[in-house]
Structure formats: C-alpha cells, structure tokens
Amino acid sequence: MKIEIITPINATLKETGFGSLLACNDVLAAVQALGHTVQVSECSSMNDLSDVVKRSPDLVILAAKYMPLVGEKDVWFSDYFAKNHIVFSGSSRETLKYDSDKVLAKIHLASLGIKTAKYFTTTPGEHKNENALPFSFPLFIKPTDAANGNGIDDQSFVENFQDFETKVAALHGIYHQPVLVEEYLGGREFTVAVIKSDDGNMSISAIELVPPVSSGTLRILGAAVKAHDTETLKAITITDINAVKDIAALSFNGLGARGFARIDIKMDSDGTCYFMEANLIPGMNRSSSYFPRACNIANEIPYNNVIQLMLNESLGRAQPDLKLAPRIKKNTATTTPRRATITLSDLQ
C-alpha cells in the first residue's frame, strides 16, 4: 500500500502527537518493514495538504491532530482528509476533541459513571479567597490542553491560597485560557496503551510510572522529568492490574476512540483508580515514548509489531479485502499481564 505519515513542521506544539521528526522516522522504518511504500510528509500550508491529496495515498498516518496556520484557524488533519475521502489512522475529529480538552473528557466520562478526579477551572482573580474554592487543599494545577507534562512542575501541587494564585497566574500567562484544578490524588500513577482491532478485540498494556522524588516526598511527573527520562516505568503487580485495565478499557470505549489510545490513570491514597486524561495520538519515539514502552514492558511486544497492531484497523478501512496478520489476540481488561500472543512468525 501507498502510505504517508503526516506531521506539521512546527515541532513546538504542546499537544499530543508522535513527537519530533525522529519519532516519525521510527514509524516510517516500521511501516517499511511491513512491506509498504511510505514517506513522511511535513505540512505547513494548505498547498502541502493539497499535494498529499493529489498523490492519492491509500492511507495517511496522522502524527499530530492539526496544522497551525499563522493568523488563521488550525487545520485539523482528520477533518481535511475525511472531506477528501482519504483514510486516516486513529480517531475521528469528533473524538479527538477529548484529547485536546481534558475537562471535556472528564465531563463526558463522568456522565458514563467512570471515576475521574474532582476538578474545577479558574482564571486569575476568579476565586477571591480559600473559602471560595469548590473544595479544599491540597490541589493540583495544570493546563487544560497541554501534553508531555508541559506546565506541570513541583509548583503544581499547592497547599495554600497564595501558592494557588501564583500557579494559576503563571499558567494563565503562558496558555491564555482557564486553568484546570484537580483534587490531589496521593496514590500511584499509571499509563495504559490500548489497541483495538477491527473485530473489537483489545490489547491492553498497563504499566506504572514512578517519578523521582523532588521536593520533600513529592513525585511529580512534569515536563522536566519526561524530557530527561528520569521516571521509572515498571510492570504492575497482579493485585492492581485488573482495576487499572478495567478503567482504561471503559475510558477508551466511552470516549469513542478508534484504533489506539494511551489512557492515563491515577490512584488515590485508598487505591481507587481514576481516569486522568486520554492521549489519542500518543508519542511514538522508539526508545522513549510511553506507548511502545508500555507494550513492551507489559506484553513483550516489539516496536515494529506495535506499529502493525496500531495500523491494522486503519489498513482494514483502507483496503477491506487485504488479509491482515496478525489479528490482536483476546486480551481483555480483566486478564493479568502475560507474554504477547503474537510472535515474529505471525508476521511472516
């Protein structure tokens, strides 16, 4: 098949996506290994997108949600290629809104009965004093739509009103939008790579994230930790794996995600799991991104196999008569971690 990986030239986007051009090249190498003709197409203008349509690829792999244009509205790749009748990987534009807006995702999943941390949004001066806050300290403050830990640091954890005002003002000054304030959950942190095949079966790879200790006993998974890879990624104990997988699967389906997604989950001090956010175009750097690393740690799936599993659903839409191998074996949210059910021989 003829495939193009679509990425904006602007590498400073603070939204979720495969990552830098290096990550796109990692995906390209994996798709080439599957026998397809593939190229990375960096797009910064409508002419660039028009050129992609003229080349008429069988499938476009979206490495980001949109292309920013100076002085104009962002162009969402999913909208553009849907209107031009070109099959694209991942979720629809309607679902991708839950990736860009953490609050919207929380509202939607809470309406389905899925647990998410209590929250409110605020702007500088909106809450005049501690008594005006919807719930009490400690609180955790972060941007509503940034990814990769952007805007999150030790000052995100606040225990008094002065620190609350300082962090809210700082984030509002950077992002120019209301700031998300959550109840602080003092338990463990998890990320889950979910891949759903065209026949509805799921591969669920859940791991625990352990940031290094920073201030006092705090472990904050912020931008600096992620940039320097100082956090520990490890398999989850049998005791906790089912609860983590269950909420990941419920969140994936509840949001209407298609193909793949990374779901972030956190526990409170009593061990109850809460949905935190969804990454519908997750990072795909071969060596450092959570999604492929989770697949390898939890289910021993090599990177190239991860890419094939992620693309099976979209390849099936692009060419329904194509025989796809391997299908994702049954790996439900209530199973314990086990060796991946696919092997290299399955790909031959």
Order of alpha helices (4+ residues) and beta strands (2+ residues): beta-alpha-beta-alpha-beta-beta-beta-alpha-alpha-alpha-beta-beta-beta-alpha-beta-beta-beta-alpha-beta-alpha-beta-beta-alpha-alpha
